[in-house]
Amino acid sequence: MKRRLAALSAVPLMLLLTACGSVQEATQTAANDAASKVATAAKDEVRKQVCAVAQDGLANVQDKASLGKLVDAAATAGLPSDITTPLGQIAASGDQVPAGSVAALKEACAA
C-alpha cells in the first residue's frame, strides 16, 4: 500500500516539474523575442540617422560631427561594414572629408 501511495504521489510532482519547465521555456522564448525586436529597432534607427545625413550630402562640419557621434552606435547596433567602414573614415577625417567615403556611404544607404 505504501509503495502505491508513494508512486501516486510522484505523478503530481512530475507533472508540476514538467509544467515549470514549459513555463520557463516560454518565458525564455518571449524574452529572446523581445530582445531581438529591440535590437532590430535600434539598428533600424541608427541606420535611419546615418543615412539621413548621408543622403543629403555632407554640407558642413555639423553634418560630419553628427556622423562622428554615430560611429560607435552603428558598430554596436551591428550595421554592416559597407556602412560602418565609410562612416568611420568620415568621422576620422580632418577638414577634408573623403569624397569616396561619402559616395560609398550614400551607395550603402541606397541599397
N, CA and C of each residue as an Amber inpcrd file, in Angstrom:
protein
   333
   0.8100000  -1.1900000   0.0000000   0.0000000   0.0000000   0.0000000
   0.8600000   1.2630000   0.0000000   1.9020000   1.2520000   0.8370000
   2.7670000   2.4220000   0.9190000   3.4930000   2.6580000  -0.3990000
   3.8600000   1.5830000  -1.1170000   4.5590000   1.7310000  -2.3990000
   3.6420000   2.3740000  -3.4270000   2.3940000   1.9530000  -3.4390000
   1.4500000   2.5140000  -4.3990000   1.1940000   3.9880000  -4.0800000
   1.0840000   4.3200000  -2.8260000   0.8720000   5.6980000  -2.4130000
   2.0780000   6.5600000  -2.7940000   3.2690000   6.0250000  -2.6160000
   4.4800000   6.7580000  -2.9950000   4.5330000   6.9710000  -4.4990000
   4.1500000   5.9680000  -5.2650000   4.1500000   6.0860000  -6.7200000
   3.1220000   7.1030000  -7.1810000   1.9600000   7.0780000  -6.5660000
   0.9140000   8.0460000  -6.9290000   1.3020000   9.4630000  -6.5260000
   2.0380000   9.6130000  -5.4640000   2.4940000  10.9280000  -5.0240000
   3.5150000  11.5170000  -5.9850000   4.2740000  10.6750000  -6.6400000
   5.3150000  11.1330000  -7.5600000   4.7280000  11.6900000  -8.8480000
   3.5520000  11.2230000  -9.2440000   2.9470000  11.6710000 -10.5030000
   2.6580000  13.1700000 -10.4910000   1.9780000  13.7100000  -9.4770000
   1.7580000  15.1660000  -9.4880000   3.0640000  15.9740000  -9.4630000
   4.0530000  15.4470000  -8.7560000   5.3460000  16.1370000  -8.7050000
   5.9760000  16.1790000 -10.0790000   5.9180000  15.0730000 -10.8160000
   6.4800000  15.0450000 -12.1670000   5.7130000  15.9930000 -13.0870000
   4.3940000  16.0280000 -12.9620000   3.5900000  16.9490000 -13.7750000
   3.9170000  18.4030000 -13.4490000   4.0970000  18.6870000 -12.1780000
   4.4460000  20.0420000 -11.7570000   5.8020000  20.4600000 -12.3160000
   6.7710000  19.5680000 -12.2410000   8.1040000  19.8790000 -12.7610000
   8.0770000  20.0740000 -14.2770000   7.3080000  19.2600000 -14.9610000
   7.1810000  19.4020000 -16.4150000   6.5440000  20.7400000 -16.7620000
   5.5040000  21.1090000 -16.0280000   4.8230000  22.3920000 -16.2730000
   5.7610000  23.5640000 -16.0080000   6.5510000  23.4760000 -14.9510000
   7.5050000  24.5550000 -14.6460000   8.5290000  24.7010000 -15.7560000
   8.9830000  23.5680000 -16.2900000   9.9400000  23.6110000 -17.3980000
   9.3360000  24.2660000 -18.6220000   8.0660000  23.9880000 -18.8900000
   7.3830000  24.5960000 -20.0380000   7.2220000  26.0940000 -19.8510000
   6.8770000  26.4990000 -18.6480000   6.7270000  27.9290000 -18.3530000
   8.0680000  28.6370000 -18.5060000   9.1150000  28.0260000 -18.0080000
  10.4440000  28.6220000 -18.1140000  10.8540000  28.7590000 -19.5770000
  10.5880000  27.7360000 -20.3650000  10.9340000  27.7750000 -21.7890000
  10.1430000  28.8590000 -22.5150000   8.8640000  28.9740000 -22.2090000
   8.0260000  30.0020000 -22.8340000   8.4930000  31.3970000 -22.4360000
   8.8670000  31.5490000 -21.1810000   9.3690000  32.8500000 -20.7070000
  10.6710000  33.2170000 -21.3990000  11.5660000  32.2400000 -21.5330000
  12.8440000  32.4780000 -22.1960000  12.6380000  32.8430000 -23.6580000
  11.7210000  32.1470000 -24.3310000  11.4290000  32.4370000 -25.7360000
  10.8710000  33.8480000 -25.8900000   9.9590000  34.2280000 -25.0050000
   9.3790000  35.5710000 -25.0560000  10.4410000  36.6360000 -24.8130000
  11.3330000  36.3900000 -23.8700000  12.4060000  37.3460000 -23.5820000
  13.3500000  37.4760000 -24.7690000  13.6850000  36.3600000 -25.3910000
  14.5640000  36.4080000 -26.5610000  13.9040000  37.1440000 -27.7210000
  12.6190000  36.9030000 -27.9350000  11.8970000  37.6000000 -28.9950000
  11.8690000  39.1060000 -28.7510000  11.6150000  39.4980000 -27.5090000
  11.5770000  40.9210000 -27.1690000  12.9460000  41.5670000 -27.3690000
  13.9970000  40.8920000 -26.9360000  15.3510000  41.4270000 -27.0990000
  15.7010000  41.5710000 -28.5710000  15.2970000  40.6140000 -29.3650000
  15.5580000  40.6710000 -30.8060000  14.8420000  41.8510000 -31.4460000
  13.6180000  42.0810000 -31.0380000  12.8460000  43.2100000 -31.5920000
  13.4650000  44.5510000 -31.1970000  13.9270000  44.6540000 -29.9620000
  14.5790000  45.8870000 -29.5050000  15.8670000  46.1210000 -30.2810000
  16.6570000  45.0740000 -30.4740000  17.9190000  45.2030000 -31.2100000
  17.6630000  45.6070000 -32.6570000  16.6470000  45.0190000 -33.2670000
  16.3120000  45.3660000 -34.6510000  15.8470000  46.8100000 -34.7470000
  15.0440000  47.2440000 -33.8030000  14.5630000  48.6300000 -33.8050000
  15.7230000  49.6090000 -33.6260000  16.6600000  49.2690000 -32.7520000
  17.8240000  50.1350000 -32.5420000  18.6680000  50.2090000 -33.8000000
  18.8840000  49.0730000 -34.4280000  19.6680000  49.0160000 -35.6630000
  19.0050000  49.8560000 -36.7500000  17.7050000  49.7130000 -36.8860000
  16.9680000  50.4820000 -37.9000000  17.0430000  51.9840000 -37.6290000
  16.9750000  52.3660000 -36.3710000  17.0160000  53.7890000 -36.0210000
  18.3930000  54.3920000 -36.3060000  19.4490000  53.6740000 -35.9470000
  20.8060000  54.1830000 -36.2080000  21.0280000  54.2970000 -37.7170000
  20.6090000  53.2810000 -38.4560000  20.7500000  53.3280000 -39.9200000
  19.9910000  54.5210000 -40.4890000  18.8030000  54.7410000 -39.9800000
  17.9760000  55.8700000 -40.4400000  18.7040000  57.1990000 -40.2110000
  19.2950000  57.3520000 -39.0290000  20.0000000  58.5960000 -38.7130000
  21.2330000  58.7850000 -39.5860000  22.0090000  57.7240000 -39.7590000
  23.2180000  57.8010000 -40.5880000  22.8370000  58.1520000 -42.0170000
  21.8710000  57.4320000 -42.5430000  21.5080000  57.5930000 -43.9470000
  20.8220000  58.9380000 -44.2210000  20.1370000  59.4840000 -43.2330000
  19.5140000  60.7920000 -43.4230000  20.5720000  61.8560000 -43.6840000
  21.6550000  61.8170000 -42.9390000  22.7430000  62.7750000 -43.1370000
  23.4760000  62.4800000 -44.4430000  23.7220000  61.2070000 -44.7050000
  24.4860000  60.8260000 -45.8990000  23.7310000  61.1400000 -47.1850000
  22.4490000  60.8980000 -47.1970000  21.6650000  61.1180000 -48.4120000
  21.5860000  62.6050000 -48.7670000  21.5770000  63.4430000 -47.7660000
  21.5440000  64.8810000 -48.0090000  22.9060000  65.3990000 -48.4510000
  23.9130000  64.6090000 -48.2730000  25.2740000  65.0380000 -48.5840000
  25.8640000  65.7420000 -47.3800000  27.1510000  65.6450000 -47.2560000
  27.8170000  66.3170000 -46.1470000  28.0290000  67.7680000 -46.5350000
  27.2190000  68.6160000 -45.9790000  27.2670000  70.0230000 -46.3610000
  28.1540000  70.8460000 -45.4410000  28.2980000  70.4100000 -44.2030000
  29.0510000  71.2510000 -43.2760000  29.6970000  70.4180000 -42.1690000
  30.4000000  71.1030000 -41.3080000  31.1090000  70.4590000 -40.2100000
  30.1200000  69.8150000 -39.2410000  28.9670000  70.4110000 -39.0880000
  27.9530000  69.8620000 -38.1900000  27.4700000  68.4820000 -38.6800000
  27.3120000  68.3280000 -39.9970000  26.9190000  67.0340000 -40.5530000
  27.9810000  65.9800000 -40.2520000  29.2540000  66.3620000 -40.4250000
  30.3590000  65.4420000 -40.1430000  30.3660000  65.0760000 -38.6610000
  30.1240000  66.0440000 -37.8050000  30.0840000  65.7880000 -36.3640000
  28.9270000  64.8590000 -36.0040000  27.7960000  65.0390000 -36.6660000
  26.6410000  64.1660000 -36.4230000  26.9730000  62.7180000 -36.7700000
  27.6230000  62.5350000 -37.9020000  28.0130000  61.1780000 -38.3010000
  29.0620000  60.6120000 -37.3470000  29.9790000  61.4550000 -36.9220000
  31.0230000  61.0050000 -35.9970000  30.4510000  60.4620000 -34.6970000
  29.3510000  61.0550000 -34.2350000  28.7190000  60.5950000 -32.9970000
  28.0110000  59.2550000 -33.1860000  27.7460000  58.8910000 -34.4190000
  27.0170000  57.6550000 -34.6910000  27.9100000  56.4530000 -34.9750000
  29.2260000  56.6540000 -35.0150000  30.1490000  55.5590000 -35.3430000
  30.0120000  54.4090000 -34.3450000  30.1090000  54.7070000 -33.0670000
  30.0190000  53.6510000 -32.0560000  28.6340000  53.0130000 -32.0460000
  27.5930000  53.8300000 -32.1860000  26.2310000  53.2990000 -32.1870000
  26.0180000  52.3630000 -33.3720000  26.5760000  52.7100000 -34.5250000
  26.4280000  51.8710000 -35.7180000  27.1210000  50.5250000 -35.5280000
  28.2980000  50.5520000 -34.9500000  29.0280000  49.3010000 -34.7100000
  28.3090000  48.4440000 -33.6700000  27.8550000  49.0750000 -32.6000000
  27.1500000  48.3530000 -31.5400000  25.8410000  47.7660000 -32.0450000
  25.1450000  48.5110000 -32.8870000  23.8630000  48.0390000 -33.4160000
  24.0350000  46.9240000 -34.4410000  25.2500000  46.7490000 -34.9320000
  25.5030000  45.6720000 -35.8800000  25.2350000  46.0350000 -37.3240000
  25.3780000  47.3210000 -37.6590000  25.2160000  47.7090000 -39.0540000
  26.3290000  47.0840000 -39.8810000  26.0670000  46.8020000 -41.1340000
  27.0750000  46.1330000 -41.9670000  28.2880000  47.0220000 -42.2350000
  29.3690000  46.3760000 -42.6050000  30.6290000  47.1000000 -42.8300000
  30.5490000  48.0680000 -44.0030000  29.6340000  47.8400000 -44.9520000
  29.5250000  48.7950000 -46.0540000  28.9930000  50.1420000 -45.5730000
  28.4590000  50.1730000 -44.3570000  28.0570000  51.4470000 -43.7430000
  29.0820000  51.8780000 -42.7080000  29.5070000  50.9600000 -41.8470000
  30.3980000  51.3520000 -40.7500000  31.7900000  51.7640000 -41.2130000
  32.3010000  51.1470000 -42.2680000  33.6450000  51.4960000 -42.7400000
  33.7090000  52.9310000 -43.2600000  32.8660000  53.3160000 -44.2380000
  32.9420000  54.7100000 -44.6720000  32.5360000  55.6970000 -43.5810000
  31.6390000  55.2760000 -42.7140000  31.2350000  56.1400000 -41.6080000
  32.4340000  56.4350000 -40.7100000  33.2100000  55.4110000 -40.3970000
  34.4100000  55.5930000 -39.5870000  35.4550000  56.4460000 -40.2830000
  35.5940000  56.2800000 -41.6090000  36.5520000  57.0840000 -42.3710000
  36.1510000  58.5550000 -42.3630000  34.8700000  58.8140000 -42.4920000
  34.3830000  60.2000000 -42.4640000  34.6190000  60.8020000 -41.0880000
  34.3200000  60.0360000 -40.0520000  34.4960000  60.5390000 -38.6890000
  35.9620000  60.8180000 -38.3720000  36.8530000  59.9900000 -38.9040000
  38.2820000  60.1420000 -38.6150000  38.9580000  61.1890000 -39.4920000
  38.2740000  61.6310000 -40.5230000  38.8940000  62.5890000 -41.4410000
  39.0120000  63.9580000 -40.7790000  39.9350000  64.7080000 -41.2700000
  40.1300000  66.0620000 -40.7530000  39.1650000  67.0200000 -41.4120000
  39.7170000  68.1230000 -41.8710000  38.8820000  69.1360000 -42.5150000
  38.3730000  68.6890000 -43.8750000  39.1080000  67.8070000 -44.5350000
  38.7240000  67.3310000 -45.8620000  38.0590000  65.9560000 -45.7480000
  36.7470000  65.9270000 -45.8980000  36.0110000  64.6710000 -45.8370000
  36.2710000  63.9080000 -47.1300000  36.6720000  62.6350000 -47.0430000
  36.9850000  61.8690000 -48.2470000  35.7260000  61.6460000 -49.0980000
  35.7700000  62.1510000 -50.3220000  34.6190000  62.0520000 -51.2230000
  34.2540000  60.5920000 -51.5000000  35.2470000  59.7310000 -51.5920000
  34.9870000  58.3160000 -51.8390000  34.1970000  57.6660000 -50.7030000
  34.5040000  58.0690000 -49.4930000  33.7850000  57.5280000 -48.3380000
  32.3370000  58.0250000 -48.3160000  32.1540000  59.2790000 -48.6620000
  30.8010000  59.8400000 -48.7290000  29.9920000  59.1000000 -49.7920000
  30.6090000  58.8910000 -50.9640000  29.9240000  58.1810000 -52.0540000
  29.6020000  56.7410000 -51.6440000  30.5370000  56.0800000 -50.9740000
  30.3060000  54.6930000 -50.5370000  29.1850000  54.6270000 -49.5160000
  29.1440000  55.5870000 -48.6160000  28.0900000  55.6120000 -47.6080000
  26.7300000  55.8750000 -48.2430000  26.6870000  56.8070000 -49.1870000
  25.4320000  57.0890000 -49.8860000  24.9590000  55.8560000 -50.6540000
  25.8860000  55.1390000 -51.2710000  25.5410000  53.9370000 -52.0200000
  25.0090000  52.8430000 -51.0860000  25.6700000  52.6820000 -49.9610000
  25.2270000  51.6610000 -48.9830000  23.8550000  51.9860000 -48.4320000
  23.5900000  53.2570000 -48.2290000  22.2860000  53.6560000 -47.7140000
  21.1910000  53.4770000 -48.7560000  21.5400000  53.6040000 -49.9940000
  20.5570000  53.4590000 -51.0730000  20.1720000  51.9880000 -51.2800000
  21.0640000  51.0930000 -50.8670000  20.8110000  49.6490000 -51.0820000
  19.7990000  49.1140000 -50.1090000
